[in-house]
Structures are given as structure tokens and as C-alpha cells.
């Protein structure tokens, strides 16, 4: 590393590159150079020792990791170590063939030590040991690790959609933030890539084992030919010298390969916990003293059988009894300590002081469910309602113009098992029931037959409905019912309530978020408006629009209208609402009349209109009797108007619109009160109904 740092010093052409970045390419170049350039025996000893050290390091790191991603570089490490062993095989084979006739130390001290010390200088024993190691590595460890990696990659890819949905559900319900969701998505992606890489990398080890066998035979045959033909060695001396050198070379390579294969098996076969492999084994294998006593008894019974090695078996049984007794003793100590640490009784325990941590703020939006509905909202069971809620929030933002707050979901044991409630700022705004294992058949008024089930009223549109079993779905659809599942019913009800209470959902944070979003495209406009108007005034204007079911998606038009008519320290935001509605007249008209050129509306009788204008001029208050008469007549006229298929729109003078909108919509929420200045010039008006006259 120091050499690399000097290489990339101030005067180096590689200045600016990190030494860590250059380590990989330099190592690859050195590995490839070993295949081509002859190495002295001392260099071979160094590299063989380094190879063994790297293998031990990889094995120990894999043992201490707590999850596979802690060693995400393992597939690349596997490739590098495999290339290193193959390069050393080539380099050592070159030295053995060139200088093997000089003696068993011709290829370095490491190969000589493995050839003499490990196999006692007997090349026949060396061949057998080498093949045993290759078989263990190739047939057992590598094959098992490869199969685990293959299955793990398949299951990881299959589980990715579910994990992504669970992350989205946690994000939508407010359990995690955007940063944590992004980190968890990245972890899921990295896990799939890791197991996919391990599935391919395991083939390197199998190929390395096969290459070791081939290199062994080629080197032995080549050494015999070179020793006998070029150096005139007798057959017995040639086979002993070259085979011993080749076996030593093979063992030097296969032992590190075996350690790397074990490390691969440990990595892919472990289960993600907060403990490393050693802690898992000790903690779970030696967790019950009863097991130790039973195994010790069985071993002792085997030990007293005549002909068995009694001493060994009885010593093993005694060791197991001692371990079991120690575990039982420690277990009793932990239980006694737990009893001593029990808190005092409620009578003697001093009540803790209250603190700010005892304050629990209410959630803006929350859903509580009975216990039979938990599968709908449980991420571990892929709850369908979680994805629906995410879609509802997204659709609401697209239609209304701002993102509603996170929806927090919890279960409540005091609710009926099929019931659920929806609350806004701690107050319940809706409740209904769901049947997870049934479908809802909604009668839209055109059904031709009947189905059997549980009678119900759709909570969103108050339509008569029936909860039916799955096997009746086809019949219900043939009869003309609209059939939906339980999660769709709840999501539709939630969507209806969000639209109904849209103005209450728009807080200062949501308004500031809208202004920040608008600043990305027109910062100057936002800055000019916020200099004239406070955030509270802007919020009041937007809330008033939402109260009358006017979308605030067109923030540019809203802000431009405010900028044109606002004044410093503006306090009468009702006047600003009127001018903003005029700026949004095309969108408001489109909302109620679509693309139709003709607008069939309700109007006021001229005499009633004069009376109302006079009341506005006197301060804006209506006499109680007059107000009641106007409300009752509006209801009567509106019923006939809607029966004819016309939208519930009342057209009045511009000065009357705020007063009548507040007075009438309190009792007739679905009525739209528009002023004549909000009608685009391209539309044709038709007064088809009149309030206060002879209808």
C-alpha cells in the first residue's frame, strides 16, 4: 500500500487516484504476471504463505459476519483467490518441471514441507490424501454451497416484490421515513445481487478443483518425461522426485481452496441474526442441560459394552455430564438473579414522576381494525389494504393537489372482530365492517337477479350491497352486481372520507411543501406572494377552496391571482377566495359540466335576489325565517333538478356567492354555488330551475 501511495505521489501521472482504488487492478496484473514470468523459489514460498494467510482470513471473516451483506465482497474475493491459486499452480509447475531434477527442495521450502511433513515423504500417500481433499471440496462442500446459493438466489428473487411492498407499506403507514425506506430497498436489491453472484461464483471453486486434478496429472507426466529423457534420471527416482513435488504443490493449493469453500458454505448457509456463526452454534447447540445428560447417558451405556474402548467413551460421558451440570447451575443462577431484580409491589413502589415523554400526540390520520381484519394490514401476510392505501394517497394527491399525511394503522381489541374505524386528528370520521373471506356485491340499481349473503350498505356511496362467498362471484356479475374485494371497499371508503375532509387535512406543513414544490419551477412567483401574504392567509384561501370541492392542483393560477389582488398585511382572505375562484373558473366549470357547452343551472327569483342583496348590504346576516325558507326551497328545487339529470349547481350574483355558499352547503353539502363571474364566456347558460318563484 505504501508503494502505491508513493506511485501516486504529487509528481506521479496517477496523482488523484486512491490507493484502495488501485489495489484491485494491481493485484490482477500481478496474478496474471505470475502465469507468464518465472518466479524464484523464495518468491514462491512468500506467495504460497500469503495464499494460506488470505484463505484463513476469509474463513475467519465469514465466521464473524452476522449477515451475508456484511461480507458483500465475498464473490469478488472468491474469484481473486481462485485466480491466485491457479497462477501459483502454473508458476510452481514451471519451477517443478524446470528444476525438479535437482531435488525435492527445487520448488521452494513450502512445497517441500507439504510433500514431506504432511504425507511423510511417501508420494503414494500424498496422492491419496490429495484426492481425498479434492473429493471433499468438490463433492461435498462446494456442491452443497453452490446448491444453497442457487436456491437462495431463487427465493430471494421471488420474495423481492413482497419485501418491496412491505417497505412501501411501512412508509405509507409512517412507521419508517423516506431515508430508511430507501436504505431498506437498497439492502433488498443488494441481497438479491449477492445471492445471484454467489450462485455464479461457486462455479469458480468447482472449476478450481477440476483444474487442480488436471494440473496434477499433466505435471506428473511432464516431469517423468523431462526427468527421464532430458536429465537421464532412472524411473524410480524420477517418479519419486516429481510426484512428491507435484503432490506438495497440489496440497499447498488445495488446503487454502478447502478453507475458501468452507467460508462460502458458511456465508450462504447462515441465517440472519444479531449473532455470528460461533455464537449461534454455541448458543443453540448447548442450550439445554437435559440434552447433555441424555447424550452422556447413551455414551456411557455404549462405553460399558465389552469390546468397546471403555475409557474413551466413559471420559466423553463424564465430560457431557460436567457440561450439563454447569449449564444447569448457571441457569439457576440467572433465575435467582431475575427473582432478586423483580420490582417491588405496587403498594410499596413509588409512583414515577410525570414527564413530557408521557405526552402522546394524536395522529392526523389513523385506521383501527378488529382482530379478524389484521391480515389485511399485516405486511408479513402481504396485506392487500396496505397497497390500496398507498394508491389512495397517490390518487388523492393527483386529483386534489396535495399529499395527505401518513395513515397510521393499528389493531384495537375493543372493536368488533370485523369492524374498522377511520379517525382524523383523534376524532372518528367513519366506521364500517369488512369480511376478509368474502366479496361485496354492490347493487347499482340495474340488477336482474338476487344473490344470498349478508346484507350491507356501502359506506362510501350508501348503495345496498351484499357480502357473498367467492363461489357466487360469477352469478353476481351476471346479475349486474359490481363485485369488489374487502380491501377495495375499505380503500374506496377511505378515499371518500379524504375528499370530504380535504380542507382539514391541509395543515401548514402541507402548504409549505406545496410552496417549496412550486419554487422548483417558479421561485420568483412564490417569493413575491409570500412577501405580501402570510402562510396562514394562503392556507385559509386553499382550505376555503377545498371546502367547496375545488382542486388546488393549479397552484400557478392560484398564486398569480393572489399576487394580482393581494395587499400587504391582507386580512380579509374571503375576498381573495372570490378572485381565486374566478381565476379557476374553467377548472370549476369543467368539474361540474365536463365538456358540455350548455350549462343547466338553478337560479334565484329576482325578488328573492334583491332581498338577499339588501341583507348583504346590511352586514351579511339573514333573518332566521328567511334563511329557513331559502334552505327548504333549495332542497325542493334541487331534488327535481337532479331527477332531470342536471348537476347540483346554483348560479347567483357575485356578491351573494360567499353568503349563500356558507349558508346552504352546511345543510346541502353536495350543492355547488357559483357566481355569474365564474362562468366562462364560451359556455351557454340555461336557467332550468328557480328558487323563490313558481317552479
Secondary structure, 3 states (H helix, E strand, C coil): CHHHHHHCCCCCCCCCCCHHHHHHHHHHHHHHHHHHCCCCHHHHHHHHHHHHHHHHHHHHHHHHCCCHHHHCCHHHHHHHHHHHHHHHHHHHHHHHHHHHHHCCCCCCHHHHHHHHCCCCCCHHHHHHHHHHHHHHHHHHHHHHHHHHHHHHHHHHHHHHHHHHHHHHHHHHCCCCCHHHHHHHHHHHHHHHHHHHHHHHHHHHHHHHHHHHHHHHHHHHHHHHHHHHHHCCCCHHHHHHHHHHHHHHHHHHHHHHHHHHHHHHHHHHHCCCCCCCHHHHHHHHHCCCHHHHHHHHHHHHHHHCCCCCCHHHHHHHHHHHHHHHHHHHHHHHHHHHHHHHCCCCCCCCCCCCCCCHHHCCCCCCEEEEECHHHHHHHCHHHCCHHHHHHHHHHHHHHHHHCCCCCCEEEEECCCCCCCEEEEEECCEEEEEEECCCCCEEEECCCCCCCCCCCEEEECCCCCCEEEEECHHHHHHHHHHCCEEEEHHHHHHHHHHHHHHHCHHHHCCHHHHHHHHHHHHHHHHHHHHHHHHHCCHHHHHHHHHHHHHCCCCCCCHHHHHHHHHHHCCCCCCCHHHHHHHHHHHCHHHHHHHHHCCCCEEEEEEECHHHHHHHHHHHHCCCCCCHHHHHHHHHHHHHHHHHHHHCCCCCEEEECHHHHHHHHHHHHCCCCCCEEEEHHHCCCCCEEEEEEEECCCC
